[in-house]
């Protein structure tokens, strides 16, 4: 497979583009909504040019470029929209790898669109954060076409394995994991910042270290604060898909919905500029102090 198309040229798309080229893919095509925005397209265009990626003018142009594999790497809320757009132009026999964090039901609807157009839909559950691993991030594949795509991905060095021929198994595994991981992030943000307010953070973290000695709670806390500050919006969208996953199982998603709200809130703090000009490699306390300083003042306070 000499050509791969990427829909989505954000953090994950850029990492995958670089990794695929290094793995020997001859050509990588990319499309992103930012490329249609005259005011914001310069940065992704410059990045693509420097990376050796051919930016296209849209989904139709990307599909016309002849990729044997199209990778969807967008935010969770755009999962189905991308499948709809690609289905209108995909060449029969083209694989479509859906990396997005979406519910089993959403992935099944996306698969129906791609397969009806003659494409071969494969779901992927990306099981941890992409940046430390690049294209070697552990992922579970699902669907009737997964076994045929697997050796292609493994030849590029990807850490992929087939979870099931049944669509939804890989994404359900990912979504259920996200309740825990994104939930832990939200809990750390709330716990640490509140402890900082009361001046009890050292004592509180010491008890966590004693109870769970396998985790470096200071380092992990700093990582959680930084990742949610940077990607809270994307994480909140994922958690809304997680909430849908819980609903599809017949439960009320109390926790998933609250986690989405917390990540959205953190993203709003970042958009408001509260984390601007932090020191290099900021610690969790640097973020917490900015959050504390940004709190609304009580009525009548100076």
N, C-alpha and C positions, 0 to 999 in steps of 0.2 A: 504494500500500500504506500504509494509515493506521495500522496497529497492528503492533508487533513484540514478541515474547515472548523474554525472556532466561532461560535456565536456567544459573545460575551468576552470583552477584552479588558476586564478589570483585573484584580489581583490574581485570581485563580487562572483566568484565561492567559494572562501574560506568563505566569509560571509554566503552564502547560505548553504554551507556544515555544518557549525557550527549551524546555525539556525535550519536546518532540524533535526539534531541529538538532539538538545535541545527540539524540538517539538515532539519527540517520534519516528522518523523514525529509524528503527532498523539498517539499514546499508546504508552508502553512498559510492558510487564508484566514482572515479575521473580519468579523463584523460586530459592531457595537452601536447602540443608540447614540452614544456620545459622538460617533463619527458623523452623525447627521446634524449635530449641533454646531453651528458656525462659531459660537463663542467658546466652545469647550473641546473642539476636535483637534486642536493643534498638539496638545500633549500626547494623546493616544496615537496620533499619526506619526509624531516624532519617535515615540517609543517603538512603534511597529517597524519604521524604517531602519532604526538602529539595530533592532533585533533580527532583521531579515524576514519579517512577516509581511505578507501582502495584504494591506487593508483593502476591503471591497466597498462597493457603494450600497450594498444592501444584501438581504438574504438571497434574493434572486441571483445576484452576481456571484455570491459565494457558492451557491449550488451549481451555477453554470461553470465554475472553475474546475469541476470534475473531482471533488474530493471523494475518496472511498469511504471516509469516515467523517461525520459531522459531530462535534462535541458541543453540547449545550452547557454553558457555565455562566448562568445569570443568577439574579436574585430569585428567591423562592416564589415570589408573587408573579414572576414572569415565565414560569416553567411552561404553562399551558399555551401562553401566547407565542412563545418561540416554536413550540411543536406545531401550532397552527400555521405559522408563517413558513416554516421549513416544509411542511407537508404540501404546500401549494407549488413547490419548486423542486423537491428532492428527486433525484434520478433513481429509478428502480434498482434495487440491490444495494443501495448505499446504507451503511450502518449509521445509526444515530445513537450516540452515547449520552445519556441524560445524567449529568453529575449533580443536578440541583437537589437541594434538600426539600423535597415535597412529599406529601402524604401518599400512601399506596393508591388511594383513589385517584389523586391527581396524576400519578404516573401511569395508571391504567388508562386514563382518558387520553393522555399524551401518546401512549403506545398505539391506541386505536387509530389516531390520526395519522401517525407515521406509517404504520403497517398498511392502512387502507390505501395510502399513496404509493405503495410498493417498496417503501424503505424497510429497514430491519432495526426495530427499536430495541435498545438494551438499557435497562435501568442500572444505575450505579449508586450504591450507598457509600459515600466517602466517610471513612470511619474516624478520622481525626483531622486536626488542622493541617491545611496543605503546605504552608510555607516551610516548615522544618524538613519536609520530605520531598517537595517538588512532585514530579509525576510518579514517584515511587510511594506516594501516600497510600496506605492500605485502603482497598475498596472492595466491596462486595458487588457482584454483578447478578442481574436477574433477567428472566424472560427466555422465551424459546430460542432466541438468536444468540444468547450470551456465550454458549460453549464455542460457537464458531468465531466469535470476536476475541475470546480469551487468549489464544496463542499469539495473535497479532499484538495485543497489549503487552503480553509478557515478553515478547521479542524486543520491545522498546524499553524493557526494564521495569515495567509497572508491577506493583505488588497487588495483583488482582486475582480474585478467585470467584467461582460461580457459587452463589448462595442457593439458587433454586431456578428451575425452569419456569416457575410460577411467578408472574409479575406481582410485585408488592412486598415480597419477603425481604429483599435487600433494603428497600426504603423503610419498611417497618422496623428493621433492626437499627437502622440509622436514627430514625425518629425517636424510638424508645430510649436510645442512648442519649439523645439530645435533651430529653427531660432531665436526666441526671447531670450531664456536663454543663449545659447552659443554665440549669437550675443552680448548680454549684457556683457558677460565675455570679449569678444574681445574688445568691446568699452571701458570698464573700463581699461583694460591693456594699450591700446593706449592713452586714455585720461589722466590717472593718471601719467604714465611715462613721457609723454610730459609736463604735468603741473609741474612735479617735476623738469624737466630740466629748465623751466622758473621761478621756484620759486613761482608759483601761486597756488599750490595745496590746501592750506588752504582756499583761497578765492573761488576757483572753487568748492571745495567740499561743502562749506557753501551754495553756490547757489543751488547745487543739493539737499541739506538737506531742504532748504526752499521750493523748488518746489515739492519734493517728501518726505514729512516728515515721511512717514511710513517706510522708509528704513534707516538703520544705514549705511551710505555710507562708513565710515571708516572701520567698521567691515566687511561689505559685500565686500569691495575692497580687504581686506586681504584674505578673503576666496576665492575669485575668483583667485587672483594671485597664491595662494598655490595650488588650485586644478588644474589649467591649467599647472602650472610648473610640477606637478606630473603626470598628465594624458593628457597632450596636444596631444600626438600622438593618443591616443584612441579617444579623442574628435574630432581631425581632421578627422579621419576615419569616425566617425559618421556624421560629417558635409558634407563629400563627398556623403554619402548616403542621407542626407537631400537634397543636390543639385540634386541628382537623383530623389528624390520625387518631387521637384519643376519642373524638366523637364517632369516627367510623367504627371504633371498637365498642361503642355503646356506652361510653362513660362521659361525664361532664369534665372538661379539661380545666379544673380549678387552678392547678399548678402551672400548666403550660401557658395559660392566658396571663397569669400574674408575671411569669418569667418574661413573656413578650413585652409587657408593660414596663418592666424594669429596664430591659435592654433599650426600648424606645426612649425612656427617660434619660438614660446615659448618653444615647446618641444626640438627644436634644441639648444636653450640657456641652457636648463637643461642638455642635453647630453654633452654639451661642458664644464660642470662643473661650470657654472657661479653662481649657487645657492648653491654651496658646503659650508658647515660649517656656515649656517645661524644660528642666535640665536634661542633658543627655542621659539615656538609660534611666528614666524616672522610676522611682519606687512607688509602691502603692500609696504611701503616705503623701506623696506629692499630689497625686490625683485627689485623695481624700481631702486634703487641705483646700484645694480649689473648690471642691464641692461644698465644703463647710462655709467658705467665704462667699459663695454664690447664693446661699439660702436667703429667702425673703426675710426681711426684718419684721419682727412682730409690730403690730400697730402701736404707734407712740414711741417706738425705739428711735434713738438718734441715728 
